[in-house]
């Protein structure tokens, strides 16, 4: 596992490539609500993983990981 500029590069299975490939992994705070009033209160951390081969991105809510 290598950490570079706030991202981590790991190898994991890519569902699109159907094999183990290098991925760039970050943790991002995403807004879940589409309602503007509640948007400030509905931010959650997500693990975002992008395949370095095909570019497929997956997001998993950290509370569910």
C-alpha positions in Angstrom: 0.0 0.0 0.0 1.4 3.4 -1.0 0.2 6.8 0.2 0.6 9.7 -2.1 -1.0 13.2 -1.9 -3.8 12.0 0.4 -4.6 9.0 -1.7 -3.7 5.3 -1.2 -2.9 2.9 -4.0 -3.8 -0.7 -3.3 -4.6 -3.8 -5.4 -8.1 -5.1 -5.3 -10.6 -6.8 -7.4 -12.2 -4.7 -10.2 -15.7 -5.9 -11.2 -15.4 -4.3 -14.6 -11.9 -5.8 -15.4 -12.8 -9.0 -13.6 -9.3 -9.3 -12.1 -7.1 -7.8 -9.4 -5.8 -4.4 -10.5 -4.2 -1.3 -8.9 -6.8 1.1 -7.5 -6.5 4.7 -6.1 -8.4 4.9 -2.9 -9.6 8.1 -1.1 -12.0 9.0 1.6 -14.5 11.7 0.6 -17.3 13.5 2.4 -20.4 13.3 0.2 -23.8 14.9 0.6 -26.6 12.3 0.6 -29.7 14.6 0.7 -31.1 16.3 -2.4 -33.0 18.7 -0.1 -31.1 21.9 0.3 -32.3 22.4 3.9 -31.0 19.0 5.0 -27.8 18.9 2.8 -25.6 20.4 5.5 -26.6 17.7 7.9 -26.5 14.7 5.5 -22.8 14.5 4.8 -21.2 11.1 5.3 -17.7 9.7 4.7 -17.3 7.4 1.7 -14.5 5.1 0.6 -13.9 5.9 -3.1 -11.9 3.4 -5.1 -10.9 4.0 -8.8 -9.4 1.3 -11.0 -6.2 2.5 -12.5 -6.7 0.3 -15.5 -10.3 0.9 -16.7 -11.3 3.9 -14.5 -14.3 2.3 -12.9 -15.2 4.0 -9.6 -16.9 2.5 -6.6 -18.2 4.3 -3.5 -19.0 2.6 -0.2 -20.4 4.5 2.7 -18.0 4.1 5.6 -20.8 3.5 8.1 -21.7 0.5 6.0 -18.2 -0.8 5.2 
